[in-house]
């Protein structure tokens, strides 16, 4: 079942089921999940949010059922999840959707990956979206000429999934708008893979981010779908936004040496030309 199709629950609803499972020390009977999480529903056999959440988790390799199909437990990257481990939940979803950590990309996420790739080519510095804007003014620049969203039904679940994966956020300045703000995903990848306090070559950091977030422009999934950049040192606008937001929030320091041979090129709307950056340093941060 494709993640952007109903009745797949939104990630926030799936998190409720995941957190309940994580709070238990043993496999949980389906009827127990149903009783505690959907007490308003009297028919335990009805296909409800709990049922669809478990089915989605199973399709992503993040939950499994016992041989008789009655008991459920977390699996894969969520096997040792703590009830307060929402960041771990985000990382696990992202790995399953994008095919990271040795996983194959989930087949149910084909449309979601394509939508993420398209959205991350947009400009969060100047653009914000709702369905009417997407339908009337955008999508026509997809390399294959096909619409990314064929109807409005998939737009709300896309924005929910993108936010939960760390690739999008509500626009802070206009109500009911979405921007392709990938700061959360970038921050989590750098927190996991880039030692704090040590300057790293900016091109190496850019390659690291594209490896672990391949829906970014320049990443493998993006390139396979036909979206290209002028060269591997050019940073897409969405990633430029995330890196400069990290600098503004003081968990990143970006520097440019005058004699650097391979600086990366950031999109900065406050400059007439691209901003060059030769080294990136991650600062210690909490609650990532």
N, C-alpha and C positions, 0 to 999 in steps of 0.2 A: 504494500500500500504506500503510495507516494506521500512524503511528509507534508506536502503543500495541499493535499486533498483532505476534505472532511471524510470520515469523522476522526482523523488523527488529532489528538489533543494538542494544545499549545504546550511548549516546554515548561511553562509555569505549572500547569496541571500535572505533567509528568513528574516534575520535581516533588510534588506532594507525595506521590506514590513512592518515589525513590527514597525520600527522607523517612517515610514510615518503615520501609524495608530495612534501611540502614540502622534504624533504632532498635531492631530486633536482633537477638543473638542466634537465631535459628530460622529456617525456612518458614514462611508465613502462608497459612491456608488462604486460598482465594476468598472464601466466605468471610474470613476475618478482615481482610482488606476492604471488602465490600461493606461490611457492617460498620467499620470505623470511619471510612472515608466517604461513604455515600449512604448515610443512615436514612436519608429521605426516600431512597429507592427500595421498595419492598420486594421486588422481584430480583433475586440474586442471579438469575439466569439471563437477565436482559443484558444486551451489549452496551455497557455504560462506559464512562470515562476511565474507570479503573481497568476494565477489560482492554480498551484501546491503548491505554498507557502501557500496560504490560506487553501487549502485542508489538507496540513500537519499540520498546526496550529490547525485546527478544530479537526483532529484526536488525537492531543495531549491535547485537552481541553484548548487551549490557544487563540482561536478566535472563534467567532460565527457570524452567519448571521441572518439578520432579517427574519421575517416570509415569505416575498416574495422573499427572496434570493438575493436581490439587494444590500443591505447595509451590511458592515462588521465592526466589532469592536473587540478589544482585550478582552480577558476573562480570568478567572482563576487567576493564579499568575501574569499575565501581565495586568490585568484590570486597574491598576493605574500606569502603566509604564511611566517614563519620557523619552523623546526622547534620552537623553544621558545615559540611564540606561542599558548599555550593560551587566554589571555584574548581574543585575537582570534578564536579558534575559537568561544569562548562567544558573543561578540557576533554573529558571523556566523550561528550557529545560531538565536540569538534573533531576528535580523532576518528570517531566512527563515520561521521559525515564526509570527511575529507580523505579518509584512508591513511591516517598517520599511525605511527608506532607499530608498523607491520601489518596493519589491517588493510583489507581491500575496501575501497570506497563503497559505502552502502548503496545498493541499487535503488533503494527507496528514496535516495536523496539526489537523484540525477537532476531533477528540476530545481531543487534548492541550490545545488552547486552552480548551475547555470545562472540562476538569478543573482547569487552572491557575486559571481564574476562580473556580470553586467553592472551591478550596483557599485562595485568597487572601482569602476572606471569613471564614476561620476565625481563631481567636485563638491565636497562638504563645506568648503570655504564659502561657496556662493549659491549652492543648490539645496533645496529641501523638497520633499516629495509627499504627495498623497496619491490616491489612485487616479483622480481626475487628471493630474499633471502627468503622471506616467503614461496614461492612456492616450492623452492628446498630443504630447510634445516629445516623448522619448521612445525608446525601444527600437526605433527605426535604424539605429546605428549598429545593431548587432551584426557581426560579420556574415552570418548566413542569411541575413535579411528576414529572419523569422521573429515574430514577437516573443519576448521573454515571458510575458504574462498574457494569456489569451483572453482572460476575463477577470473581473474584479474579485472573484471568489478566492483566488490565491494570494492576493495582496496582503490582507491582514495576517494570515499565518506566516507569510514570508517575513514581515517586519518583526513578528514575535520570535521566529527562529533566528533571524539575523542578530537581534539583540542578545538572545541567550548564548549564541555562539561567539559573541564579542565583536561582531562585524557591523553593527548598526546601533542607532540610538534615537530616541525622540528628539526632534529639533528643539533646542533650548529657547528659541526666540519666537516660534510660531506654533500655535496649538495644532494638534492632529497632523503634524508633518514628521517625516522620517529623514534622517541623514545617514550616509554611509560612513559612520564614525567607527573605525576599526581599532580604536585606542585600547580597548580592553583586551582584545586578542593579542595585540602587539605587546602590551605590558606583561601579560602572562607568559608569552614565549620568551621574552628577554629575561624575565625573572627566573625562568627555569633553565635557560641555556647560556646566559651571559653573566660572568662573575661581576659582582658589584665592585666599583672603585677602580677598576683597571681599564684604561682607554683601549678600545678595540678599533681595528680598521673599519671604517664606515662601509666599505664595499663588502667586507666579510659579514658585517651585521645585516646588510641588505640581502645578501644571499641566504643567510640564516633564516630571516623572516620569510623569504619566498619559499624556502624548503619546508618550513613548518606551517605556513599559511599559503598554500599553493593557489588559492583563489585570488590572491593579490596580483595586480598587473606585473608581468614578468615571471610569475609562478607557473608551475607545470600545468595545472588544470586550466588556468587562464589562457596560456599559449595554445594548449590543445583545442580550445574552443575558438581560436582564431583572433584573440586579442593580443596585440603586440605593442612594444615600446621601441623608440628609436635605437636604444642601446641598453646594455645591462646596468649602466650607471645611472640611468634616468629613473627617478622615483615617481611613481604614480601620485596623483593628487591626493587620493584618500590616505595613502601611507604617509605622504608628506604632512598631512593634517595631523595624523596620529603622533608622528615623531615630534612635531613642533608643539603639540599639546603636552607631550611628555616633558619637553623642555620647559614649557610654561609652568607645569605643575612640579617641576624640580626633581623628577625622578630620572631625567636624562640630561646629560650635558653633551652638546654637539659643538665640535671645534673644527676650524679650517686652518691648515698649515699652508703657507704660501708656496712651499716647494712640494706639496703633495702631488704624486703622479697620477693617482686614480681617485679623485674625490667623487662622491656621489652628487647628483644634481637634484635638489629639492624644489618643488613648486611652492613659491611664496608670493601670495597676492600683493604683499606690501613692497615688493621689489620689482624693478623693471626687467631684471634678468633672473635666471635661476640662482638659487642659493647653493653654494658649494660647501660640502662637509667632508672632512677627511677622517675624523675619529668620533666615536660615540662612546660615552661612559655611562653605565647604569648606576644610579644612586640607590642606596638602600631604601626600600619602601615597605609599608605594612599593608595587610589586608588585600593582597593581590590574589 
